[in-house]
Amino acid sequence: MRRGLTSRRRIARRGPTHCGGFRTETSKLLFITLFVHIFDACSPSPPTCIPPGQVSAPLVLLVDSHEDSRAIYSVIFRHGGFDVVAAARADEALRQARLTPPDLVVMEMAPPRDGALHALRGFRGEPATARVPLVVLSTVPNDRERDLLLAEGVSCYLTKPCPPLALLTEARRILGR
């Protein structure tokens, strides 16, 4: 009994940055991961490829190298009334966009930037995606890069970590929903 009380006091003294022995950031990540897994268990998983002609809602093509980010943003977009196709790499996304042109592309831009810039220009060079709005999620905010990307035709430039609801709000604004 005495030992448990001592442990609780020690945790309480750590202050607001700790929660049950975990750092708060770790606890939040565990909670979000748990939420996504519970949600996915209760709903059909998002397809990696939607056959042409099978899209019923606006289609978002989500390109992000982080599996957790893809899962969280996919859940938010699906709840917001969008169909989502997720890809880990830009070349996968370009192949998918050729099969089923999306209504919106959300693309992470992380170092090294060359691959993402090449993909951005690839989306603009494809007839099926030349006019599709692009949202860039940058992991390293940079005013010069933002100006360059907006000049390249990017519709919106957001920085990570980007709250999922903020991304959903921007997508709705861009698509007029």
ABEGO torsion letter per residue (X at the ends): XAAAAAAAAAAAAAEAABBGGBBAAAAAAAAAAAAAAAAAAABBBBBABBBBGABABBBBBBBBABAAAAAAAAAAAAAAGBBBBBBABAAAAAAAAAABBBABBBBBBBOBAAAAAAAAAAAAABAAAAABBBBBBBABBBAAAAAAAAAAGBABBBBOBBBAAAAAAAAAAAAGX
